[in-house]
């Protein structure tokens, strides 16, 4: 099944107004656009509105980097799915390893966030992936299966029908060490088969994330089950990000 490639810029905690204006100006110059690949920007929360207005008429989409699992309430500092919809988000990253590792997000909390996104017509981009020790111990598949099971238990078998999964090996994030195309394909294939044993998975897009750069995007894109990328560091430089998008516009 043909899946439209999706390349997502995860700016993390980077970018301020002037920089954003210049970035989107450069990104959306006519020669920079690629119709074959869906492009989504995930700025920090406080810039979502600004990015939304700058992206108007460009065909590029907006996503958030996180959400809370409640629609509203006394949760100081948190952002609800309603708010993300209100500012024009289509996608939301859920369970990024930095949040799991540094902010203590558990599989169950991530599953609750995934459910909140689905309830509110946001498309979750669920991040899964093993750390270095887990890869060395040969337990990559069981770690990824555990992370997927948490969502399946809360959201049911159809949970992934409209979702995106990002396989992001923790040892590859921000390290400059990218998974080889074969390593990525192995886990992507595993994820697709595992989801397929519960629900339909042939249309589901599985992104790779972890030190994606212009020079490794093409090889990654050639893998059968790699349908795009979640890009951190390299998404901050327009030229590099566009080269990655071109690599996935197969
Ligand atoms: P990176 O980050 O591209 O800088 O490795 C990817 C991510 O964390 O989503």
Boltz pocket constraint, residues with backbone or C-beta under 6 A from the ligand:
constraints:
  - pocket:
      binder: B
      contacts: [[A, 10], [A, 168], [A, 172], [A, 173], [A, 174], [A, 175], [A, 209], [A, 210], [A, 211], [A, 212], [A, 230], [A, 231], [A, 232], [A, 233], [A, 234]]
      max_distance: 6.0
